[in-house]
C-alpha cells in the first residue's frame, strides 16, 4: 500500500493552507517546472562561488559505477558531499540566492502560469520533489505553493561529508505518504482525489499522477508517455534551453562541475 511504506506521516505541514480547498494540484519540480535537475543547478551555483569545493566531487567518482546497485538515496548523499563543512546559515543563504536567480527566467513560464491559475481557482497546490528541501522550500514560497515536500537532508550546524537523509528519498510512493495529510479526511489509499490535477515529466511520479483526475506530462519520459496515452493525459512541450539529448547531457556535466553559465 502507498502509505504502508512511509514511516513519517505525522509531519506537521510546512505552510498553512486554505482550510477548504476546491481541489488539488500536485506538481513535480525538476524538468517539470524547471527545465533542469535542480540538484545540478544548485551545485553549479555553489561551485561558481567556492571553486575549491569542486575537489569534493572527486569522492563521487568511485561510487558512480555502482549507482544502480547503491540506489538513488545513497548516490544523492554521495553527490551532496560538495557541501561538506558548510554551515547551515551560509547554505540557507545560498539557497535563497539560488532561487532569486532562478525565478522567473529559469522556469517553464507555461507551467508557472498553470500554477497561478490553480491558485486563483482555489485549488490546494503542492510542490513535491525528490530534490532536497534545502532550496525546494524557498522555491515553493517564491511561487506561492500551499505546501512543499522534498528530500529531507540532515544539516544540523554544518553539512557532513555524506549527509544523512531523514526518512526516505522523496520519490515515487514516498511522495504520497508525506502529502496525504492534506487529502480529505475520508480519503483511502489509492483513491482518486476530487477535482485534481497532476504535473510531471517522469514515470517515477506515476503513483502521484494516478491519484489525479487530470494529468499533464511535461516533456515526458518514454515510459510516462506510453502510460499517459492509455489514459488520455495531455502533453506539453515548453521550449527547452537545449536542442538535443547530447546538448542536454553536456550542459548537465558542466553544471556538476560549476562551469555552466
Secondary structure by P-SEA (a helix, b strand, c coil): ccccccccccccccccccccccbbbbbbcccccccccaaaaaaaaaaaaccccccccccccccccccccccaaaaaaaaacccccccaaaaaaaaaaaaaaacccccaaaaaaaaaaaaaaccbbbbbcccccccaaaaaaaacccccccccccccccccccccccccccccaaaaaaacccccccccccccccbbbbbbccccaaaaaaaccbbbbccccaaaaaaaaaabbbbbbcccccccaaaaaaaaaaaaacccc
